[in-house]
Amino acid sequence: MGFRSGFVNIIGRPNVGKSTLLNALTGEKLAIITPKAQTTRRRILGIVNTPGYQIIYSDTPGLIDDPEYKLHHWMNAQVSTALQDADVIVFMTDTRDELQEQHRLVHILRETTVPVLVVINKADLLDNTALATITQKWQSLLPGKPQFVISALQGKGVAELQHAIRECLPEHPAYYDTDDYTDQTERAITSEIIREKIFLQYQQEIPYNCEVIVDAFKDKGDIIAINAVIYVGRDTHKSIIIGKGGAAIKQLGIAARQDIEAFTGKKIFLQLFVKVKENWKNDERSLKHFGYEN
C-alpha cells in the first residue's frame, strides 16, 4: 500500500463537539471551544503527519437550519463545500441531536459515495439505555455507515476513530509540507483566542455580535506586540465589552494574553480596542473585511 493522504471533514449540528474532536485528533488546540453554539465560524484545517499518512482534518461551522444573517448563510456554505471536497466525512452527533430522516443533511450523507463515519459524542454522559437508543436511531437513518461512540473531551474512543479514518484515506501524495500542522496564521489563531475569551466571559447576544481583527502582530524577539480590534454591532455592546472603568476589557485582555503566550511561547503585549460596525453580520462589505468571502 502506498502513501495515503486526504481531507477528513468533520460535519454536524452546532455544539456537538466538532472543535473538541479536531483538537483531540491533532493533539493541538487549533479550534476554540466554548459551551455556546455557533462558536466556530470558519473552516479550520489541522494537519497530522505520520509515516505513510498525511491526514488533513477540517473543522466546520455547525449547520444552521434557519439562517438569520448573511454570516449564517456564509457559514452554511462552508459546510456545503466541506461535504463536496471531503475524502472522508466524519459526521458528528450527540444525544441532543434531533435530526430526522427528512433533513437534507441526512439525505446527503445517505447518498454520498464518500466514506462516512458516524461519531456519537459525549459518551461520558450516556447510560446504556440512552446509548442503545441513539445508536439504533443512526443505524436506521444512515444504514451501513460505521458508528463510533466517543468522548472527544476525555479522549475515549478517539484512537479507534483515527485508525478507521486512516483506513479510509485514498492513496495520494502529501498535500502539505510535513512541518505544517494548520492552515491558520498566527494572527488568525490570535484573533480566535480573543474571540473564545469573549464567548466565555460575556453572556446573551454579546459574543454573537463580536468579530476580532488583529491589526498589528510585531515579533520583537523576546516579546510580541499585538493590537486587536473587537468589532461590535451596537454602542451598547461596546459599553458592555469595556465594562465599568474598563474592568471587563482588562479581564478579557488578561485571559487572552495568557493563552496567546501559551500558544506562541513568548511574552505578549496585548492592546485591545473596541469599535462599532452596525449590522456587520448582514453587510457584505463588512463580512469581506472580516475575511468572510469565498
Buried (B, 14 or more C-beta within 10 A) or exposed (E): EEEBBBBBBBBBBBBBBBBBBBBBBBEBBBBBBBEEEBBBBBBBBBBBBEEEBBBBBBBBBBBBEEBEBBBBBBBBBBBEBBBEEBBBBBBBBBBEBEBEEEBEBBEBBBEBEBBBBBBBBBBEEBEEEEBEEBBEBBEEBBEEBEBBBBBBBEEBBBEEBBEBBBEBBEEBEBEBEEEBBBBBEBBBBBBBBBBBBBBBBBEEEBBBBBBBBBEEBEEEEEBBBBBBBBBBBBEEBBEBBBBEEEEBBEEBBEBBBBBBBEBBEEEBEBEBEBEEBEEBBBBEEBBEBBEBEE
